[in-house]
Amino acid sequence: MKCINQASAKFKTILSWIIPRLAAPKEARMERRKETPLSGGLRTCVSIGLVGMALVALSGCVSSEKYEAVVTERDQLLEDQVRLNSQVSETEQQKRDASMKAEAAEAEIARQQQVYGNLQKTFANEQKANQVKIEMMKSGVKVNLANEILFASGSADLNESGLDVLTRAAAELKKSSYQTLVAGFTDDIKISGKLVHQYPSNWELAGARAASVVRLLEQEGVATAQLVAVSFGQNNPVAANDSSEGRSKNRRIEIILRPVPVTMN
């Protein structure tokens, strides 16, 4: 607006110079011709040129405003482009992160499947005899060991078959850095007789059996930091306790390999 006002003032100044000369009496114009010997055509051209200059000045202001508008629009487009580029970069990074997580998950599944396959081979005979059951879970690999192949009734001391089974298990378990949780379970028959002094309840009996398994695995080379012993007592049965067969299934040791890497500090 300031530029337009300035140009308008200049235009008025030019007109104030031209109009009196065009409207002056013939005698005055004749006198000016003597002072400034210009032909009529040349004077007309000069007048038109002056008017043109004024118009150019005005048009120059309009063009300047348009230019500023274009510059503003350009700057906005550049900002939008920078923002879009940033969003594209973030999206690409998210894709890379997701791809890396997917690859890590696939690698983890492959490791668990390898452990599962090795344990299947190791305990092929025991699985046929329903003494060992191996399961692939979302949270890792579980090895279910029947109590009969590990302990005598009412005892937490490993028998010969138990020593053999756990020694073979340790050979596979120590290859992994996973947490190894050993859980002891019993049936719902209460402890009685002389055993009460050693194991006041099924909690103590299940805990002592889990501890015996952990000690053997540790002796065979499984890292101490990876081992956890837990007693469930008579809780979490896998069968009803109303039959000898059901109670036999509930008396067990579960070794659970959890994909939680453990480091020795």
Beta strands, then each sheet from edge to edge (+ up, - down):
strand 1: 132-137
strand 2: 140-146
strand 3: 179-185
strand 4: 227-233
strand 5: 252-258
sheet 1: 1+ 2- 5+ 3- 4-
end
